[in-house]
């Protein structure tokens, strides 16, 4: 029986690998035996990350420096895979403009939507054939792991571009999971929680007039010890979904912080038969109201 934590011989593509979460995901996947293909915009940062990982073992680490939104970038990345991929981690994202819709720059809003929503969908579409290749009921399953984010399950005023994109990714995961189920590919989205890094810093820099509600408090907390704990838990969830313990768990939005994901395999059948961890419309009866 395969070790649920063992990713030896598995090839994983991680986008946005030089970011806070991407680098942590790369480290844990590599530590569990995976061969990695890492992408990011900075050749220098990718090289430093690869050097760090290389000190921990002899597993293959390939880096591809590119801007995923640039013309021809995704075909170039797909070509570098040489026809082989087991796990896709769609992690790359930008915060986008902060502020009321009417006051934000439309080009930035549109660019954010493209980078955070359309680019990961385009990349997923481009590698589906690799992920499905050679899969059988007894083999390793292909996996698509998508990083969602704040705004996917509730309104996030002043962060509309990011929130709309991340919500779209969750519904995309739900749709694709059904489409590729017979190809033995699992597709899930992750809500990682508030992480220490560029996005939290940008929220703090935006000022209290834009970081309304508990946005600012959440960002401040993310930059402390709690954020580091959340970062570790989010990366662990990515590794869990990449491994065999999660086989058959698909079409879900799973919170790294709040959901009991280390035990989800115990509830695999019940989960598959339910709408738990999915986006749904709330109707009056769900709240004990009879409006008919």
GIUR-V225374 format. One line per field, one symbol per residue. phi: phi as a letter, one per 40 degrees, with the letter a starting at -180 (. if undefined). Layout:
BEGIN
phi = ???
END
This chain:
BEGIN
phi = .cccbcbdgcbbbbcgcccdcdcccdcccccchccbbbbacbcccccccccccccbibccbbbbcacdccdgccdccccccfgbabbbbcbcabcgcbiddcbcccccccccccccbccccccddcbdcccccgcbdccdccbbbbccidhcbacbdgbccccccccccccdccccdccbdccgbcbabbccgcbcidccccccccgccbccgbdccccccccbdcccccdccccccdccccccccdgcagbbbcccbccccbcdcbdcccccbbcgbcaccbdccbgbbbc
END
